[in-house]
Amino acid sequence: MDASICSKCGTPPLTSAINATIQSLTHAAAPGTRLHTLIRSNEPPEPLEVPFIQSSTREIDASLASLDAEISRLQERLRCLQQDRSELVDHQRTHRSIISPLRRMPAGILAEIFMSSLPTVAEFFGRKSFQTKASPWLWTHICSHWRKVAISTPAMWSLIV
């Protein structure tokens, strides 16, 4: 694998400085080193070791700030990409609906489908109240074409109570 590509995620590293910092810290904390001993124990550092550890901490802080800034930038980019994707999905849905076979269905077949959805006489008279969200009223609220088909099918309206 290319050394300039992250082995975990496949992206180029943010900067060679961060890569160098990580490699340097990993090497400094390798087994057998004094830093490794300090990390693995509760032993305090010697006075001469404190400046090195403070310097390493400052390097880590700078690298973290740089990574945080890059993460924020990438999150904003991801948000923009997701918004663009959402808009394209909306356009796709709209365009697919234009070529839907349902739009080209003959009025007679559509009327037959509407008729088959009507409640039985017992169901019709068993309702406790008028329901505009039930068949046949439902079909008049979908689109103007369906409204025309529903209204021009007299048999749908023979059981209005």
Disulfide bonds with the S-S distance in Angstrom:
none
